[in-house]
Amino acid sequence: MEITYRGDRLELKGKALNHMDRFVLSFVRLLEGYVDYVVVGGYVAVLFGRSRGTEDVDVIIRRLEHDEFLILHDRLRRGGYYFLNPGGPDGLYRMLAEGLRVRVALEGTVIPNVELKFASSELDEYSLRHRVAVVLDDEHVYVPPIELQIAYKLYLGGDKDVEDAVYLWELFKENLDARLLRRFMDVLGVRGEPYGIG
């Protein structure tokens, strides 16, 4: 797999798409043109070749009004997806509006699934405003700036999270904005030096 980094665009050439990649690409296709989104979390490292299992994909979307969410709900249902949470469209919207996540999967399956949430913090909003397009042949998916992804994974602090951060650092360190990475680490109160990052 060959990676070309150009600021707000990353091209992946020669990546063999796995089941999770195809699941994510089919899901975000339904978001395209309707709502801004960014895929975050462990899947970002997996997308770039890290070999580790993940059953869910974290997706942040801009905060929607109730009627906008009803349209999105309908788009997803018509696209072959269903919501694992009970409560119908109104209950799902209330959950999202309260800062909770809802899970979405393909009909007839439970895994993999998407954990969908509204942007609820300055960092979520930053991710949406400064998202990076990862281009895979004729498809694409948006992820947050890699600097933010690394800092946030360090902030989460679990073994897999730190390993994801180190993996992304090793892969992209020649292309990263060191000041931006330091700023995110300062905001989140984390240090990369103990893991060889920085």
Backbone as CSV, one residue per row, in Angstrom:
resi,resn,N_x,N_y,N_z,CA_x,CA_y,CA_z,C_x,C_y,C_z
1,MET,0.845,-1.175,0.000,0.000,0.000,0.000,0.894,1.243,0.000
2,GLU,0.589,2.183,-0.858,1.351,3.428,-0.959,0.485,4.580,-0.478
3,ILE,1.048,5.421,0.409,0.311,6.545,0.978,0.942,7.847,0.498
4,THR,0.117,8.730,-0.048,0.554,10.067,-0.447,-0.204,11.070,0.396
5,TYR,0.525,11.905,1.144,-0.058,12.855,2.080,0.045,14.254,1.496
6,ARG,-1.090,14.929,1.351,-1.101,16.304,0.848,-2.003,17.168,1.729
7,GLY,-1.651,17.359,2.960,-2.408,18.246,3.853,-3.792,17.760,4.178
8,ASP,-4.788,18.198,3.392,-6.163,17.807,3.679,-6.609,16.644,2.797
9,ARG,-5.627,15.940,2.218,-5.949,14.810,1.341,-4.864,13.738,1.479
10,LEU,-5.304,12.518,1.695,-4.404,11.365,1.771,-4.849,10.364,0.729
11,GLU,-3.935,9.926,-0.107,-4.289,8.930,-1.115,-3.689,7.588,-0.719
12,LEU,-4.529,6.553,-0.727,-4.074,5.190,-0.462,-4.137,4.436,-1.777
13,LYS,-2.982,4.042,-2.271,-2.951,3.290,-3.526,-2.570,1.851,-3.225
14,GLY,-3.282,0.938,-3.859,-2.956,-0.478,-3.700,-3.479,-1.111,-2.424
15,LYS,-4.395,-0.434,-1.742,-4.964,-1.034,-0.530,-6.026,-2.053,-0.930
16,ALA,-5.882,-3.265,-0.433,-6.914,-4.284,-0.639,-8.005,-4.032,0.400
17,LEU,-9.192,-3.681,-0.059,-10.281,-3.364,0.862,-10.752,-4.614,1.592
18,ASN,-10.852,-4.510,2.914,-11.371,-5.633,3.700,-12.861,-5.407,3.981
19,HIS,-13.456,-6.330,4.713,-14.885,-6.264,5.009,-15.244,-4.967,5.733
20,MET,-14.412,-4.563,6.713,-14.693,-3.351,7.476,-14.593,-2.118,6.584
21,ASP,-13.609,-2.066,5.698,-13.491,-0.938,4.766,-14.750,-0.803,3.922
22,ARG,-15.217,-1.916,3.384,-16.411,-1.871,2.526,-17.648,-1.440,3.327
23,PHE,-17.742,-1.894,4.568,-18.847,-1.494,5.442,-18.817,0.017,5.671
24,VAL,-17.649,0.545,6.002,-17.526,1.981,6.272,-17.838,2.791,5.014
25,LEU,-17.273,2.396,3.885,-17.495,3.149,2.647,-18.971,3.145,2.243
26,SER,-19.647,2.023,2.438,-21.072,1.980,2.075,-21.884,2.866,3.012
27,PHE,-21.488,2.934,4.289,-22.222,3.769,5.240,-22.017,5.249,4.936
28,VAL,-20.762,5.663,4.755,-20.516,7.096,4.567,-21.060,7.596,3.235
29,ARG,-21.219,6.697,2.263,-21.842,7.087,0.995,-23.233,7.673,1.236
30,LEU,-23.942,7.134,2.235,-25.284,7.623,2.547,-25.261,8.967,3.273
31,LEU,-24.124,9.292,3.886,-23.993,10.585,4.562,-23.583,11.688,3.585
32,GLU,-22.820,11.299,2.567,-22.288,12.255,1.595,-23.397,13.112,1.004
33,GLY,-23.109,14.401,0.891,-24.061,15.304,0.269,-25.231,15.674,1.164
34,TYR,-25.290,15.071,2.366,-26.385,15.418,3.269,-25.868,16.019,4.574
35,VAL,-24.870,15.372,5.166,-24.360,15.860,6.445,-22.846,15.667,6.486
36,ASP,-22.144,16.680,7.012,-20.703,16.541,7.194,-20.443,15.500,8.274
37,TYR,-19.412,14.700,8.059,-19.083,13.636,9.003,-17.567,13.484,9.075
38,VAL,-17.130,12.776,10.080,-15.732,12.375,10.197,-15.706,11.036,10.926
39,VAL,-14.897,10.105,10.417,-14.719,8.800,11.053,-13.530,8.913,11.992
40,VAL,-13.718,8.550,13.250,-12.673,8.689,14.262,-12.425,7.333,14.925
41,GLY,-11.537,7.315,15.904,-11.340,6.112,16.700,-10.404,5.096,16.072
42,GLY,-10.517,3.862,16.549,-9.608,2.788,16.162,-9.605,2.464,14.688
43,TYR,-10.737,2.682,14.023,-10.784,2.341,12.601,-9.798,3.163,11.776
44,VAL,-9.470,4.380,12.234,-8.545,5.217,11.461,-7.201,4.505,11.298
45,ALA,-6.678,3.924,12.371,-5.410,3.184,12.273,-5.572,1.949,11.394
46,VAL,-6.709,1.273,11.509,-6.981,0.088,10.687,-7.012,0.474,9.206
47,LEU,-7.628,1.611,8.908,-7.711,2.100,7.529,-6.319,2.230,6.913
48,PHE,-5.353,2.653,7.731,-3.989,2.851,7.244,-3.104,1.621,7.412
49,GLY,-3.727,0.467,7.635,-2.966,-0.777,7.594,-2.636,-1.417,8.923
50,ARG,-3.028,-0.807,10.042,-2.745,-1.441,11.340,-3.592,-2.699,11.448
51,SER,-2.952,-3.781,11.856,-3.638,-5.055,11.966,-4.165,-5.211,13.388
52,ARG,-5.442,-4.919,13.541,-6.093,-5.118,14.834,-7.583,-5.196,14.606
53,GLY,-8.263,-5.940,15.447,-9.696,-6.109,15.294,-10.465,-4.926,15.848
54,THR,-11.574,-4.629,15.241,-12.510,-3.639,15.774,-13.898,-4.013,15.270
55,GLU,-14.880,-3.922,16.146,-16.245,-4.310,15.777,-17.125,-3.111,15.488
56,ASP,-16.667,-1.918,15.933,-17.485,-0.743,15.680,-16.641,0.374,15.102
57,VAL,-17.325,1.306,14.474,-16.689,2.444,13.829,-17.340,3.697,14.396
58,ASP,-16.530,4.593,14.930,-17.043,5.826,15.525,-17.166,6.895,14.448
59,VAL,-18.369,7.463,14.320,-18.626,8.494,13.319,-19.266,9.691,14.012
60,ILE,-18.662,10.856,13.791,-19.207,12.112,14.312,-19.846,12.858,13.147
61,ILE,-21.061,13.372,13.366,-21.717,14.218,12.372,-22.061,15.549,13.023
62,ARG,-22.258,16.557,12.187,-22.672,17.843,12.746,-24.033,17.671,13.407
63,ARG,-24.298,18.512,14.388,-25.583,18.465,15.096,-26.709,18.790,14.126
64,LEU,-27.707,17.932,14.084,-28.849,18.099,13.193,-30.071,18.561,13.965
65,GLU,-30.943,19.285,13.287,-32.260,19.578,13.838,-33.102,18.302,13.723
66,HIS,-34.202,18.255,14.454,-35.031,17.058,14.489,-35.478,16.634,13.090
67,ASP,-35.978,17.571,12.304,-36.471,17.213,10.972,-35.339,16.758,10.053
68,GLU,-34.129,17.325,10.235,-32.975,16.878,9.452,-32.610,15.441,9.811
69,PHE,-32.682,15.134,11.119,-32.360,13.770,11.538,-33.364,12.773,10.976
70,LEU,-34.628,13.155,10.915,-35.635,12.250,10.361,-35.315,11.898,8.908
71,ILE,-34.813,12.872,8.156,-34.421,12.605,6.770,-33.228,11.656,6.739
72,LEU,-32.234,11.896,7.622,-31.071,11.007,7.678,-31.501,9.603,8.083
73,HIS,-32.370,9.505,9.064,-32.883,8.202,9.510,-33.499,7.458,8.328
74,ASP,-34.288,8.160,7.543,-34.939,7.552,6.384,-33.910,7.124,5.336
75,ARG,-32.902,7.954,5.097,-31.841,7.610,4.131,-31.136,6.315,4.545
76,LEU,-30.821,6.222,5.832,-30.121,5.029,6.322,-31.012,3.802,6.230
77,ARG,-32.266,3.935,6.601,-33.195,2.793,6.536,-33.356,2.330,5.084
78,ARG,-33.546,3.266,4.164,-33.683,2.901,2.755,-32.382,2.323,2.193
79,GLY,-31.260,2.674,2.816,-29.959,2.170,2.381,-29.619,0.797,2.944
80,GLY,-30.547,0.199,3.712,-30.332,-1.149,4.224,-29.788,-1.219,5.637
81,TYR,-29.833,-0.108,6.363,-29.326,-0.067,7.742,-30.487,0.014,8.728
82,TYR,-30.218,-0.382,9.963,-31.207,-0.229,11.030,-30.486,0.220,12.286
83,PHE,-31.236,0.742,13.236,-30.678,1.240,14.493,-30.844,0.166,15.562
84,LEU,-29.760,-0.153,16.251,-29.806,-1.173,17.285,-30.499,-0.668,18.547
85,ASN,-30.493,0.643,18.772,-31.127,1.209,19.958,-32.644,1.253,19.778
86,PRO,-33.389,1.021,20.854,-34.847,1.129,20.761,-35.271,2.597,20.819
87,GLY,-36.516,2.850,20.516,-37.051,4.193,20.719,-37.561,4.885,19.482
88,GLY,-37.363,4.305,18.317,-37.838,4.944,17.100,-37.082,6.229,16.807
89,PRO,-37.391,6.878,15.685,-36.651,8.075,15.279,-36.639,9.186,16.326
90,ASP,-37.775,9.415,16.992,-37.820,10.491,17.989,-36.928,10.173,19.185
91,GLY,-36.980,8.943,19.662,-36.135,8.539,20.790,-34.661,8.565,20.433
92,LEU,-34.341,8.146,19.214,-32.945,8.183,18.766,-32.439,9.616,18.716
93,TYR,-33.279,10.506,18.212,-32.868,11.916,18.147,-32.627,12.470,19.546
94,ARG,-33.499,12.153,20.482,-33.317,12.625,21.858,-31.991,12.132,22.423
95,MET,-31.671,10.866,22.165,-30.393,10.317,22.646,-29.220,11.111,22.079
96,LEU,-29.238,11.333,20.774,-28.154,12.080,20.137,-28.072,13.504,20.675
97,ALA,-29.223,14.144,20.830,-29.256,15.521,21.322,-28.735,15.621,22.751
98,GLU,-28.837,14.540,23.509,-28.337,14.510,24.889,-26.858,14.125,24.957
99,GLY,-26.221,13.944,23.809,-24.794,13.630,23.788,-24.478,12.151,23.805
100,LEU,-25.509,11.320,23.679,-25.287,9.874,23.648,-25.024,9.416,22.223
101,ARG,-24.575,8.176,22.095,-24.317,7.584,20.788,-25.419,6.594,20.459
102,VAL,-25.678,6.439,19.173,-26.603,5.394,18.737,-25.844,4.470,17.794
103,ARG,-26.257,3.216,17.769,-25.581,2.222,16.945,-26.407,1.898,15.709
104,VAL,-25.697,1.754,14.588,-26.323,1.483,13.299,-25.597,0.308,12.654
105,ALA,-26.361,-0.644,12.123,-25.763,-1.808,11.463,-26.562,-2.138,10.213
106,LEU,-25.971,-2.968,9.368,-26.696,-3.453,8.199,-27.813,-4.389,8.647
107,GLU,-28.943,-4.329,7.974,-30.061,-5.225,8.278,-29.567,-6.665,8.368
108,GLY,-30.048,-7.379,9.374,-29.705,-8.784,9.531,-28.368,-9.037,10.194
109,THR,-27.673,-7.962,10.619,-26.380,-8.110,11.289,-26.370,-7.276,12.561
110,VAL,-25.385,-7.536,13.396,-25.151,-6.701,14.575,-23.734,-6.134,14.519
111,ILE,-22.813,-6.946,14.001,-21.408,-6.577,13.883,-21.006,-6.702,12.421
112,PRO,-20.273,-5.734,11.891,-19.828,-4.486,12.512,-20.973,-3.494,12.602
113,ASN,-20.761,-2.460,13.410,-21.758,-1.401,13.502,-21.076,-0.055,13.652
114,VAL,-21.865,0.981,13.417,-21.394,2.356,13.546,-21.911,2.910,14.857
115,GLU,-21.034,3.563,15.612,-21.450,4.349,16.777,-21.528,5.787,16.307
116,LEU,-22.741,6.273,16.132,-22.980,7.599,15.570,-23.234,8.589,16.689
117,LYS,-22.626,9.781,16.588,-22.873,10.819,17.589,-22.818,12.184,16.941
118,PHE,-23.506,13.142,17.567,-23.425,14.528,17.143,-22.130,15.128,17.676
119,ALA,-21.565,16.057,16.925,-20.423,16.824,17.430,-20.848,17.528,18.713
120,SER,-20.032,17.372,19.764,-20.450,17.911,21.057,-19.340,18.649,21.789
121,SER,-18.183,18.822,21.141,-17.073,19.521,21.790,-16.335,20.347,20.742
122,GLU,-15.449,21.215,21.212,-14.640,22.015,20.289,-13.765,21.119,19.410
123,LEU,-13.261,20.035,19.974,-12.422,19.134,19.181,-13.242,18.398,18.118
124,ASP,-14.475,18.031,18.456,-15.358,17.422,17.451,-15.591,18.403,16.303
125,GLU,-15.876,19.658,16.659,-16.131,20.682,15.637,-14.878,20.922,14.794
126,TYR,-13.727,20.932,15.453,-12.464,21.113,14.721,-12.267,19.964,13.729
127,SER,-12.560,18.749,14.171,-12.427,17.577,13.296,-13.275,17.723,12.043
128,LEU,-14.493,18.225,12.210,-15.383,18.392,11.066,-14.909,19.516,10.140
129,ARG,-14.437,20.619,10.732,-13.999,21.758,9.917,-12.703,21.474,9.167
130,HIS,-11.836,20.649,9.754,-10.505,20.412,9.181,-10.313,18.950,8.774
131,ARG,-11.383,18.313,8.406,-11.311,16.891,8.080,-10.411,16.643,6.869
132,VAL,-9.884,15.437,6.833,-8.949,15.022,5.790,-9.619,13.940,4.948
133,ALA,-9.602,14.108,3.641,-10.172,13.110,2.739,-9.144,12.006,2.506
134,VAL,-9.511,10.785,2.818,-8.675,9.622,2.512,-9.260,8.999,1.254
135,VAL,-8.490,9.029,0.174,-8.973,8.596,-1.131,-8.471,7.187,-1.416
136,LEU,-9.414,6.295,-1.700,-9.105,4.907,-2.050,-9.674,4.672,-3.444
137,ASP,-8.838,4.779,-4.452,-9.276,4.663,-5.843,-10.396,5.664,-6.113
138,ASP,-11.612,5.200,-6.371,-12.695,6.129,-6.699,-13.625,6.387,-5.504
139,GLU,-13.215,6.018,-4.312,-14.008,6.227,-3.097,-13.214,7.097,-2.129
140,HIS,-13.894,7.657,-1.143,-13.184,8.402,-0.105,-13.961,8.340,1.210
141,VAL,-13.225,8.614,2.277,-13.807,8.684,3.612,-13.064,9.808,4.333
142,TYR,-13.783,10.561,5.169,-13.166,11.670,5.889,-12.758,11.242,7.290
143,VAL,-11.543,11.648,7.689,-11.012,11.390,9.022,-10.547,12.722,9.602
144,PRO,-10.311,12.790,10.915,-9.803,14.041,11.494,-8.337,14.237,11.112
145,PRO,-7.796,15.433,11.346,-6.359,15.597,11.153,-5.602,14.537,11.960
146,ILE,-4.573,13.979,11.379,-3.827,12.902,12.046,-3.244,13.386,13.373
147,GLU,-2.832,14.659,13.442,-2.287,15.204,14.687,-3.304,15.096,15.820
148,LEU,-4.554,15.414,15.525,-5.599,15.324,16.545,-5.886,13.867,16.894
149,GLN,-5.888,13.008,15.908,-6.160,11.589,16.156,-5.096,10.999,17.095
150,ILE,-3.829,11.341,16.862,-2.740,10.830,17.714,-2.918,11.333,19.142
151,ALA,-3.125,12.641,19.304,-3.270,13.206,20.651,-4.468,12.613,21.377
152,TYR,-5.573,12.448,20.672,-6.775,11.924,21.320,-6.600,10.464,21.720
153,LYS,-5.923,9.695,20.898,-5.659,8.294,21.257,-4.780,8.215,22.504
154,LEU,-3.798,9.107,22.624,-2.986,9.147,23.848,-3.847,9.527,25.046
155,TYR,-4.781,10.440,24.832,-5.678,10.875,25.899,-6.541,9.716,26.388
156,LEU,-7.036,8.889,25.470,-7.853,7.741,25.880,-7.043,6.775,26.734
157,GLY,-5.785,6.550,26.353,-4.831,5.886,27.216,-4.876,4.375,27.337
158,GLY,-5.845,3.701,26.730,-5.855,2.241,26.764,-4.711,1.683,25.929
159,ASP,-4.376,0.425,26.146,-3.265,-0.175,25.405,-3.455,-0.058,23.896
160,LYS,-4.644,-0.431,23.406,-4.901,-0.353,21.966,-4.845,1.080,21.463
161,ASP,-5.329,2.013,22.300,-5.328,3.422,21.903,-3.905,3.942,21.746
162,VAL,-3.053,3.654,22.725,-1.657,4.099,22.656,-0.958,3.443,21.471
163,GLU,-1.230,2.166,21.250,-0.631,1.480,20.096,-1.093,2.115,18.781
164,ASP,-2.363,2.515,18.711,-2.864,3.214,17.528,-2.110,4.525,17.337
165,ALA,-1.928,5.283,18.425,-1.227,6.568,18.348,0.202,6.381,17.851
166,VAL,0.889,5.398,18.400,2.278,5.127,17.994,2.322,4.700,16.530
167,TYR,1.381,3.867,16.120,1.338,3.407,14.731,1.169,4.594,13.778
168,LEU,0.214,5.483,14.086,-0.018,6.646,13.230,1.182,7.585,13.229
169,TRP,1.808,7.758,14.387,3.011,8.587,14.478,4.113,8.033,13.575
170,GLU,4.382,6.759,13.694,5.448,6.146,12.884,5.147,6.262,11.391
171,LEU,3.893,6.137,11.032,3.501,6.166,9.627,3.576,7.577,9.038
172,PHE,3.206,8.590,9.837,3.044,9.937,9.289,4.006,10.974,9.848
173,LYS,4.948,10.616,10.697,5.742,11.623,11.408,6.465,12.604,10.484
174,GLU,6.833,12.190,9.286,7.523,13.088,8.361,6.587,14.149,7.790
175,ASN,5.286,13.927,7.868,4.315,14.839,7.259,3.489,15.636,8.259
176,LEU,3.678,15.383,9.542,2.829,16.016,10.545,3.278,17.432,10.869
177,ASP,2.329,18.247,11.307,2.595,19.594,11.794,2.914,19.455,13.293
178,ALA,4.197,19.570,13.645,4.633,19.330,15.028,3.979,20.302,16.001
179,ARG,3.806,21.565,15.589,3.173,22.545,16.474,1.716,22.189,16.743
180,LEU,1.034,21.755,15.695,-0.366,21.379,15.857,-0.502,20.158,16.765
181,LEU,0.364,19.184,16.570,0.352,17.995,17.430,0.588,18.395,18.883
182,ARG,1.573,19.270,19.128,1.877,19.722,20.497,0.670,20.470,21.073
183,ARG,0.013,21.290,20.250,-1.147,22.036,20.730,-2.252,21.095,21.189
184,PHE,-2.533,20.066,20.387,-3.570,19.113,20.771,-3.167,18.345,22.032
185,MET,-1.895,17.975,22.128,-1.451,17.252,23.332,-1.565,18.145,24.561
186,ASP,-1.253,19.446,24.412,-1.397,20.380,25.540,-2.860,20.524,25.945
187,VAL,-3.739,20.680,24.959,-5.179,20.824,25.245,-5.697,19.599,25.995
188,LEU,-5.241,18.414,25.584,-5.737,17.171,26.184,-4.917,16.730,27.402
189,GLY,-3.836,17.454,27.690,-3.032,17.138,28.863,-2.287,15.820,28.764
190,VAL,-1.758,15.528,27.574,-1.014,14.278,27.395,0.384,14.581,26.862
191,ARG,1.261,13.603,27.031,2.633,13.710,26.524,2.919,12.511,25.643
192,GLY,3.639,12.759,24.562,3.982,11.678,23.653,5.335,11.069,23.873
193,GLU,6.220,11.812,24.573,7.604,11.360,24.734,7.752,9.972,25.348
194,PRO,6.933,9.613,26.342,7.090,8.266,26.911,6.878,7.132,25.879
195,TYR,6.229,7.476,24.758,5.938,6.462,23.726,6.740,6.706,22.447
196,GLY,7.698,7.636,22.520,8.505,7.925,21.337,7.823,8.852,20.359
197,ILE,6.781,9.578,20.799,6.045,10.499,19.938,6.430,11.928,20.295
198,GLY,6.833,12.688,19.284,7.112,14.108,19.534,8.490,14.509,19.102
